[in-house]
Amino acid sequence: MKAFRRIFKYIWPQWPRLIVVFSTATIVAILLSVSFMTIIPLMKVMLGQEGLHGWVDRKACDWKYGVDIYLPDAADITTGRAQGMVHSLLVAGVEEDSLAHLAGLQANDRIVGVGRHLPTEDDPNVLASKMLEEMATSKGGTLVVQVKRYDQSDEPKLETLTLNTPSNESYIADLDWNSRRRVRWSLKLAIAEKAQWAVGFLPREQAQTNKTDAVVFLILAMGVITVIRCLAKFYQAYMAHKVMQVAITRMREDVFGHAIEMPMGFFASERPTDTISRIMRDTNVMSSSIKTLLGRALREPLNALFMLIGAMLLSWQLVLIFLCTAPLVLGLVAVFGKKMKRATKKSLVAGSQMLAKLNGVMGGLKVVKVYNQQGYERDSFRTINNRLLDQLLKIAKVNAATTPTLEVLGMIGGAMALVVGAHWITQGNVTENRIEGPEFFTLLVLLGAAAESVRKASGVWNRIQEANAAAERVFAVMDEPVESEAPDASTLEPLKEGIEFVDITFTYPGERSQVLKGVNLAVQAGHNVAIVGPNGSGKTTLANLIPRLYDPDSGRILIDGKDIHDATLVSLRGQIATVTQNIVTFNDTIAANIAYGKAGAGMEEVEEAARRAYAHEFISALPRGYDTVIGEHGTGLSGGQLQRIVIARAIIKDPAILIFDEATSQVDADSEAKIHNAIEQVMRDRTTFIIAHRFSTVITADVIVVMDDGQIVAQGQHDQLMQTCRLYQSLYETQLVKV
């Protein structure tokens, strides 16, 4: 998970949005659980006799004082079991160390008088509803409570107790409660007060009209709650998506910026398409997972949490029974997550290979067709495609197994809670019941909703593992070292005296054999040097060391006596321009491609450079002229035209050092003479390295360097080398003349 945690570097800076995401998700979860909790008062109003006010008052007494009071329902009254309960409150249970317990109340006590509603000779019977209302709504510091308690001989005994209320702050402060209990009690007290405030808008009388008003009130309340919850859900989803998109956008920028700063040696051993796949495809996998993390992964567990909190308020024992399968659930989720990470990593690699194959085949489609290799390429693609399919099916199998497995475990936990709760209701008597029918039904709904939220969140860990696998590949690129500069690197002044190669040896990354072997060469400033030799002799490699596209294994390259390794890359490359046989243009206008050589170049400079490269004549003939967009791979222009645009790019930079690597290899014969004259003009007063096979380019060089097997075997002018160097003679006869 180390790689996945690094994603948060791009998420934390958006902390104001994260606050909105977390707060709205919490609001959604709370309001959803409240919506389910309204089932209880709705059932009490529609099915029970105590009414909405009675139920709220009874719950308020429970949460404020820790006393569970039983009121008779319709069935009790019908069967006669409620005899005497109309004028007394039966204490079904008392929480230990609660205000009721400290006052002396006990289970099976019958409360016959409270506060202002005490029995008198004129009115010995006080209505239970009045006593309950007095206990629930009293604002005084203490309440006088009269209870009827039966002794061992079953004789009633009247006792008067003093009950401290939540308003008695000094008494509450002195209680020996731990902080957790105080927080829980304060939460219940706040809920009770809000509930009493809400039902205060309805009359207490139990007339049919009032019951209808209460039902309408509850439905309207549920409607308002739903609207607020949906608005919060909208903001939560939108902000989560915004955080994700901004984070991934910044990450892509950083990966791309890091990749273009990495040394060329990395791309010599790694496929560029693999890096492209990591920047695009792998970050898309990460974006999907971040969206899940800030959406469903946040919302559903919060929903489950508040559902369980609501259920615990009804019966914490049944909730614990329901949660007995939680350790097994966590273990299975971890196992599925490991399988998901492995499969995802392999699928990303296979996807990268597919991208490389597509890029290679589509880019070389002419060659594929000419050599009739469609069948080979089809079979090769099928192999890669099937490899990707295998991993995707493994991912699908893990996803498909996760949800049903968790559903089974949730059903087991729910069934256990259902059996125990049903036993409590059907087998216990009035004082032994720990939960009533409506509360039990609501608890089942809450547990079912919690299980559903867990089921929806069951795939979250799998998605996180997918993101972790993708993050490992993305951050592996960012962990690669960039091109190095000496800590005290200084600015390199423009070339004035000369360039010197001193004992240069070089080996390409991942290769064993040396490409350059002890090369020594001195080039005077302003001279043009032609480098010739058989293929693989090290000509291009030697030229690539000048702008430090690669660093030599040993030896030094000096410009005006200063080691280029001690100079800043910007100052070194700022005085170098290259034109290679592999034409590199960008999917942009012709003007932008030419101006690429000089930041801030104006159109006059662009046109002047094009004229000097003999490109203006064909550019101006195009329908959109310099605003013509060069398509991918230069589609729409000939190789000779593209090469002249690239030469114009080098001309506009006005460099001190020019490197032409087979620069006229793709120029047609009609343009070669013109471009040769242009190059000769550009080379004046510049130090130029020419790697060429064409005789016309080589013969006019100030110095011709002959290379073979990574070494310089001869150097001089054409006439001198024709007399003294057999290899040069052979090259002249077989390549320079014939090409």
Residue, then its C-alpha position, 0 to 999 in steps of 0.5 A: m500500500k506504500a505506492f497507493r499512499r503516495i497518491f494522497k500527495y495530490i489529494w491533501p492540498q485540496w483539503p477544503r474540498l475534502i472537508v466538504v466531501f467528508s462532512t456531506a458524506t457524514i450528513v448523508a449517513i446520519l440522515l439516512s439512519v434517521s430516515f429508518m429510525t422514523i419507522i418506530p414513531l410511525m408504527k407507534v402512531m399507527l399501531g400503538q396506543e401510547g401515541l407519538h408523544g408517549w413514545v418520545d416521552r418514554k424514550a426521553c426517560d430512558w435516555k435521560y434517567g436510564v429507566d426503561i418504562y413499560l406502557p401497555d399496548a393494545a393487546d395488553i388492554t384487550t387481554g386484561r394484562a394492563q390492569g393497573m397500568v393506566h394509573s402507574l408506570l411499570v419500571a421494566g429495567v434500570e441502567e446501573d449508575s444511572l440517575a434512576h439507579l442512584a435515586g433508588l428506582q428498581a425493576n418492577d417498581r410501579i411509579v404512582g406519582v411524579g413531581r406536580h402529579l402526586p396522588t391525593e385523597d381527592d385524586p388517588n389515581v394519576l394518569a400514567s401519561k401525565m407522570l411520564e410527561e412530567m418526568a420527560t419534560s421537567k426542567g427542575g433540578t430534582l423530581v419527587v417520585q412516589v413508587k409502589r414496591y412489593d415486599q417478599s410477602d407481596e404486600p405493596k409498600l409506598e416509598t418517596l424518592t428524589l430523582n435528580t434531573p439533567s438540569n442539575e448540572s452540579y450533581i451531574a458533574d460530581l458523578d463518577w462516570n467515565s468520559r465515554r459514558r458522559v459522551r454517550w449520555s450527552l448524545k442521547l440527551a441531545i437527541a431526546e431534546k430535539a425529538q421533544w422539540a419536534v413533536g411539540f408541534l403536535p397535540r398530545e390528545q390521542a384523537q383519530t384526527n391527531k393521529t392522522d396529523a402525526v402521520v402526515f407530520l412524520i411523512l413530511a419530516m421524512g420528505v424534508i430529510t430526504v431532500i436534504r440528504c439528496l442535496a448533500k449526496f450531490y455535493q459529496a459526489y461532485m466534490a469527490h469527482k473534482v478532487m479525483q480529477v484535479a489529483i490525477t491531472r496534477m499527477r499526470e503533469d508530474v509524471f510527464g514532466h519527470a519522464i522528459e527529464m529522465p536520461m535517454g538511457f532509460f528509454a533505450s532499455e524500456r519501451p516508450t509506449d510502456t511509459i505512455s501506458r503508465i501515464m494514460r491507462d494506469t492513471n485512469v485506473m487510479s482515478s477510478s479508484i480515487k473516485t470510489l475511495l472518496g465516494r462509495a468507500l467513504r459513503e457506504p461505511l459511514n452509512a453502515l456505521f450510523m445504521l449500527i449506531g442507531a441499531m445499538l441505541l435499540s439493542w447493542q446485544l443484538v448488534l454484537i451478535f450481528l457483528c460476530t462474522a466481521p473478523l471473517v469478513l475482514g479476512l476474506v476481503a484481505v485475501f480477495g484484495k491480494k488476488m486483485k492486486r496481482a491480477t491487475k498488475k499483470s493486466l496493466v503489463a499486458g495492456s502496455q504490451m498491446l499498446a506497443k504492438l498497436n503502435g508498432v503495427m499501425g505505424g509500420l502498416k505499409v511494411v506489414k502489407v508489402y511483406n504480407q505479414q498480416g497473419y503473423e501480426r494477427d497471431s501475435f496480437r491474439t497472443i497478447n490479447n488472450r494474455l490480457l483476457d486471462q488477467l481480466l477474467k481473474i479480476a472479474k472472478v474476484n469481483a464476482a466472488t466478493t459480493p456473494t461471499l459477504e452477503v452469505l456472511g451478513m445473512i448468517g450474522g443477521a439470522m443469528a440476531l433475528v433468532v435471538g431477538a425473536h426469542w426475547i419477544t415471544q418467550g419473555n414476559v413484560t419485564e424481561n423483554r429487552i426490545e419491543g416489536p416496533e423497535f425490533f422491526t426497525l432494528l432488523v431494517l437498520l441491520g439489513a441496511a447496514a449489511e447492504s452498505v457493507r455489500k456495496a462497499s465490499g468491492v472497495w478494497n479490490r478497487i484500492q488494490e487495483a489502484n495500488a498496482a497501477a500506482e506502483r507502475v506510475f511511481a516507478v517512473m517517477d522514482e527513476p533518476v533524472e538527468s544529473e547535473a553537478p551540484d556546483a554546475s556553472t553556465l557554459e559560455p558559447l563556444k569560442e576555441g574548440i571541442e575536445f574528446v579525451d579518452i572517451t569510452f561508452t556502453y549503452p545501458g543494458e549492453r555489454s560491448q563498448v560502442l566507443k573505445g578510447v576516442n580522442l578528437a580535437v575540433q577547432a571552433g568554426h570548423n565543420v567535421a564529417i564523421v564517416g565509417p561503416n554502420g555500427s562504428g559509433k558515429t551517431t553515438l559520438a555526436n549524441l555525447i556532445p549535448r549529453l543525451y548520454d554520459p560516457d563511461s569514462g573520459r571527458i568532453l571539453i568545450d573551451g577547456k571546460d568539462i561539459h559535465d560541470a556545466t548546466l544542461v540548459s547552457l550546454r544544449g542552448q548552443i546546440a542544434t541537431v538534425t537527424q535522419n529520423i525526422v521528428t515533427f510535432n502534431d502542430t502547425i508548420a510555424a510552431n514546428i519551426a519556431y520550436g527551435k527558438a522560444g518567442a520567435g516571430m513569424e518573420e524569423v520563422e519565414e526567414a528560416a524557412r527560406r534559408a532551408y528552401a522550405h518557404e516555396f512549398i509551405s506558401a503553396l499550401p492552402r493554409g500556409y504556415d498554419t497548416v497542421i502537420g499530422e501524426h508522423g508527418t502525414g500529408l508532407s513528403g519526407g524531403q519537405l519534413q526534413r527541410i522543416v526540421i532544418a529550418r528549426a535548426i537554423i532559427k535557433d542560430p546555434a554555435i554547434l550544429i549536428f547533422d546526422e544523415a540530414t539529407s538522407q530523405v531529401d529528393a535529388d531536386s532539393e539536395a543541391k539547394i539544401h546543401n547550399a543552405i547548409e553550407q551557409v549555415m555552417r559558416d562560423r559554426t562548429t558543425f558535425i556532419i554524419a553523412h554518406r553522401f559524397s557532396t556533403v563529406i568532401t567539403a568538410d574541414v576535417i574528415v574523421v574515419m571511425d571503425d569499431g568504436q575507434i578513430v582510425a584516421q582523420g584528415q582531408h579528402d585527398q589525404l585520406m584517399q591516399t593514406c586510409r584504405l577504409y576511407q577509400s573503400l567507403y568512398e568507392t562503395q558508399l560515398v560515390k554510389v549513394 
